[in-house]
Amino acid sequence: MFILKFLFIIFLVGLLIVLFVVFGLLNVVSKARKQFKEQGDRPKNINGSSVSSASPDGPRRKIIPDDEGEYVEYEEVKE
């Protein structure tokens, strides 16, 4: 009878250890999922802050100003 009680106690201790490990892993996964959801898929700059892809002027704003660069004509050379 003593052996049966001892095995039952060992079983309970093992079950508690397994449950502790499973809940710990679920906690880590939950924190990672929450952090990923907060960050989204926005790119980061060097400082670690997020870079917004939306411009305040709207999506059709010119990136290069008119006074920058020059137009160069070219000919296609056939060989």
Summary of the structure (lengths in Angstrom):
residues: 79
radius of gyration: 30.9
end to end distance: 97.4
largest distance: 98.4
contacts: 100
relative contact order: 0.05
helix: 48%
strand: 3%
